């Protein structure tokens, strides 16, 4: 029996599968999870509870940024309003109509807002959760979808209570949590997340992301992690790990290791996959102009000069352009900008070489993002 090509053997081993066909199927599935899966998040609650600010916060926007959901306006429609993520349009956050009306009917409400559109629901209140919140949660549960209670505007409560009563922040948070849980006796297994949409690096914002990530099916997790704003060292780390886990699949698909015919697989090198991966990473870490401008506005610091890596700067200038001319030329260009890679034409486009390029390119993006976050006051 002829010995299998070492490159193919390495690719199969990286996939955890036993055959080339199995590895190919898994690689395509991994690519779909990373780049094509949609995620629809429903945000509901009474008018004035901070729904719109929360819709903005989980998309990495402030209330006055371009594309932000308008805040402080009276709701006049019973139609859900969809707000796409600024750099990941496949992630959509829906601002649902308020539920504070006196004749609220939960069953009719979920029908009116097209219940099956959403992957999960966030129920927001800026006070104690009320009867309508509870009725809606029961109806969502009956229809077998996930929901999460978010107590908003926590920063206001903390400042007010500490100033007027002289208590500590932890005492205020404990009291609010206990008050919320008293009103949710039918949902003792449901945690209440205490959140400030203006201070996403504090309180339970990170815990909410961790919980959503754990509860979502594997196919949806990647979309959540990529889209979630970097609010802590832990979120940054999970973004890095998510991209690292996908590298074997992208190397498999890029390097064209499927030298035997497999339906839907090309045996030619596909540079567009590699470029798409780097572009995806670039946006997920907030290195695009719009994201850096928003962060600069928040911090009062000019952060764009820190995007000094030639490789990262090339992503800004639409690296996809050379792909339309020649995939190999595009990757030769990209690889020449990654420190420690050099000419791929000389090295050969093997699975191992492609995997190495993807790792080095990701590291270059991560280190640039880490430097920017540090300057912005967030250690990652």
N, C-alpha and C positions, 0 to 999 in steps of 0.2 A: 504493500500500500504506500502510495506517495505521501511524503511528509507534508503536513499542512504549512502554508506560508506563515512565518512567525508573526507577521503583521496582523493577519486574520485571527490567529490564536490570541494575540494580545487584546484585540477588539472584543472577541467573544468573552474572554475572562473579565474584562472591565464591565461587561453588561450583567454578569452573574447568570447568564443563560448557558445552555449546553450546545446550541447550534448557531450557525450564522444566521439562519432564518429567524430564530428566536431573538437573537441580538438585534437584528434589523427592525423587527416589529417593535421591540422595546425602545429602540432609539427614536423611531418615528413618534411613538407615544410620548416620550420625554420631550421632544421638540414641540409637540402640540401643547403640552402642559405649560411649557415655558413661554410660548409666543402667541398662542391662539385661543386659549380658554377664556371664556367670558365669566364675569362675576357681577351680580346685580344685588346691591345692598339697599334695603328699604329703611328709611328713617321716618318714624312717626311719633306722635305725641300731641299735646295741646299746643295751640298757637301761643307764641311767646315763651315756649320752654327752651328755646335755643336750638331748634332743629337745623335751621339754615347755617348757623355758625358751626355746628357739628359736621354738617355736610361738607363745609369748606375745610374744616380741620383735618378730616380723614383723607382729603385730597391734597393736603399740604398747602392750602391756601389761607390767607387772611381774609377778613370780610371785605376789604377794599381792593383786593387783587382783581385783575382781569379774569373773567370767567367764574367769579365767585357767585354763590347763591345770594340774592339780595336779603338783607336782614332788616328787622324793624319795620316790616311792611305788613299790612293787614291781609290775611288770606281771603281771596274772593272766588276761588275755584275749587272744585272737587276733583280736579285732575292731578295725578302725580306728575311731578316735574323731574326730568332726568338731567343729571349733571355728570358728564363724562370726566374721568380723571384727565388732568392736563397733558400727561405724556403717555398714558395707557388707555386709549379709548375703549378697549374691551372691558375695562372696569368702570361700572356705572353706579352712581349713587343717586337714589331716588328720594326726593323730598315729598312725602305723602301729605295729603290734606290733614288739617288738624282734627283731633277727635274730641274736642271739648264741648261739642254741642249737647244741649239738654236731652234731645231725643235720639242720641247716638245708638245705633244698632250695629254691633260688631260683625254679625253675619253678613249684613248688607254692605258694610264698609269694605270687607276683604274682597267681596265680589266687585264692588265699584272700582277698587284700585288695582284689579287684575292680580290677585293673590299669587298665582303660579309664575309670575314674571320674576319673582325675587328668590335669592338663595337663602336669605335670612332677614329677620327684622330687628331693628334697634328701636326700643320704646323709650322715649326721653321724657323726663319731667324735671322741672327746676324746683319743685317742692316735693311734698309727699306724693306717692303714686295714688291715683284716684280710681274711682269705680270704673270709668271708661277705659283706663289703662289696663285694669285687671280683666275686664270683659274681653278686651281685644287679645290679651295674652292667652286667655282660655280658648278663644276661637282659633288662634294660630296653633296652639298646642293640639287642639282637636283635629286640625288639618295636617298635623305631623310635620311642622316646620319649626326651625330653631328661632328663638327670640332672646333678646338680651335687654335687661333693664339698665338704663344709664341715667344717673342723677347728675344733671348739668349745673353749670355756673357755680361750681364748688369754690372757686377762688373768691367770689363775692361773699359767700357765707363765712369762709375762714377769716377774711379780713374784718368783716362786721362783728363776728362773735369774739374774736381776739381783742378787738378795740373796745367793745362795750362791756364785755364780761371778764376780760383779763385771763382767758383760758388759753391753753396751748393748742397748736394746730391739730395734734393727734387727738385731743379731747373733742374738738369740734367734729373731726372726721368720724370718730367713733359714735358720737351722738346722732349725726346725720344717717349713718349706716343703720343704726339701731331703729331709728324712726321709720326709715324706708322698709326695713324688714318686718316691722310690726304690721304694716299695711299690706304685706305680701305673704300672709300666713299660708295661703294656698300654694305658694311657690317656694317652699323652704329649701329646695335643691337648687334654686336660681340665685346666683350672686348678683348684687347690685354694684355697678361700676361707678365710682365717683370721679367725675371728669370736669376739667376746665378746657373748653375749646381754645382758649387764649394761651394756655400754658400746657402744651401737650407733653412736655418733658416731666410733668409732675403728676401726682395722684395715680389713677388707675388706667391711664391711657395705654401704657405698655401692656398691662395685664389684660386689657380688653383684646389687644392684638394677639397675645399668646393664646387666649381662650378661643378666639375665632379660628385661629390657625389649627388648633387641636381638634376643633369640632368639624371643620370643613372636610369634605372628601379630598383625597390626595390630588385629584385632578384640578381642584380649585385653589389649593394652598399657594401655589406659585404666584398666581395672579394677586392674591392678597399681600404676600410678602413683598413683591416688587412694587406694588402701588402704595403701601403704607409709608407715611412720612418717617424719616429717621428722627425718632424722639429720644433714643437712648443708645448706649453702647450695645445692648443686647439685640435690638432691632437691626442695627448695622451689621452685627455678626451673623444674624440669621439670613440677611440678604446675601452676604458673602457665601455662606454655606449652601444656599439654594443654587447659586450659579455654579459653584464648584461641583455640586452633585450632577449637574447637567453636562459637564465638559466631555465625559466619555462619549455620550450620545452625539454631541455635536461634532466631535472628532471623527466618529464613525461615519456620520452622514457627509461631512465635508471631504474626508479623505477618499471616499469612494472605495471602501474596502470590500464592498459587495461585488467581488470580481466574478462570482457566479450569478446568473440571472435570478433576480428576486423581484416579484411584481411590485411596481411602485418605487423601486430603488434604482438610482443611476450608478453606473460604475465609473463615471467621470468625476473629477474633482469639482466640488460645488463651493466656490468662494463666497457666494451670497449667504450661505448659512452662517459662516464665520463672521461676516460683516454684520449680519442681523443680530447675532449674539452680542457682539461688542456694543452695538448701538443700544440694545436693550439694557445692558449693564450701565451704560453711560446715563441713560434717563433714570433708571432705578435709583442711582446714587445722587441724582439731582445735579448733574454736571452741565446740563444744557443752559443756554443763556437765560431763559425765563426763570428757571429754578434758582440760579445763582443771583439774579437780580432781586428776587423775592427775599432770599436769605440776606443779601446785602442791605436791603431796606430795613429788615428786622434788626440787624446787628449794627447798622451804621458803619460797616466796613466794606471796602472794595475787595471782593473776593475773586473776581475774574482773573487777576494776574497770577493767582495760585494755580490756575489751570495751565501750567507751563509745560507739561509733558507734550512733546511733539505728537505722540500717538493719540493722546486724549484730544488735543486740538484738532487733529485730522478728523476725528469722529464728528466734531462740530461742523466741519466743512463738507458734510455729505459724502462719506466714503463710498456710498452706494453708486456714485457716478461711474467710477472705473469698472464696476461690476457689469454695467451694461456694455462695456467694450470687451472686457476679458476677465473672467473670474481669476485666472492665474495672475494676471497683471495686478488686479486689485489686491490680492493677498500678498504678492511680492512687495507692493507699495506699503501695505499695512505692516507687514513683518519687518520691513526695513526701519520702521519707527519704534519698534519694541526693543528696549535694551536687552542685549544678550541673545537675540534671535539671529539676525543677519539674513543672508539670502536663503529663501526656501527653495529656490530653484536648484541651488547647489546641494542642499541637504536632502532634497527629495520629499514629496508630499505623502509620507507614510502616515499611518495612524498615530505612531509615537510622536512624529514631528508635529503633526497637526494638534495633538493634545498638548504638547509642550507650548506651542504658540498660543493656544487658547488660555492656558494657565498664566503665561507671562503677560498676555494682554489684560486679563482680568486683574492680575496683581497691580499692573500699572494704573488701572482705573481706580482700584480700591485705595491705593496709596495716595493718589491725587485727592480722592474724596475725603480720606482720613485727615489729610493736611488742611483741607478747607473746613471740615467740621471742627477741628481743633482751633483754628483761627476764629471760628464763629462761637466758640465757647462750649462746644460739646465734644468731650473726649471719646473717640471711637477706637 
